Amino acid sequence: MGVIIYGFVQLGKWLDTTYGASGSKLYLILCTLFGVSVSLFLVVKQTNRLNK
């Protein structure tokens, strides 16, 4: 879970430095939220698989 979130945070930082406006953290915020969403989805999916 942490590795996925960390990867998306680093991706957001890279996108901000490459394509973002000066001082903008839009890509960082969007990638972080997407990373958290993906991580939670995977945890819920694995938890449901354990309960079967």
N, C-alpha and C positions, 0 to 999 in steps of 0.2 A: 504494500500500500504506500509506504513512504517513498519507495523508489519511483513509483509512477508519478506521484505528486512532485517529487524533486525534479524528475525529467521534464515535466510540463512547465515548472517554474523556470528552469534553465532555458527551455525553448522560448518562453515568453520574454525573458531578459534579452535573449539573442535577437528576437524579432523586434523588440523595442529599440535596441541599438542599431539594427540594420535598417528597419523600415519606419520606425516611429518618429514622431516629431520630437523636438528637443524637450526633454523633461516629461514626456508622455509615458504613462505606465499602462496604457490600454491593453496591449498584448499580454503583459504580465498578469494582469487581473483576469482577463478572459481565459488564458491558458491555465492559470491556477484553478479557477472555478471548474473548468473542463476536466482537469486532472483529478480534482476531488470527486467530481461526479462519476468519472470512470472507476475510480478506486472503490467508491461506495457501491456501485453497481456490481463490481466483481466480488466484493465481500458478501453482499446479499445473495448473489448467485451461488457462491460456494457454501454459504450457510444453509441455503435451501437444499442443496445437494446432500449435505450431512444429515438433514432431518428425514430423508427418504429412506 
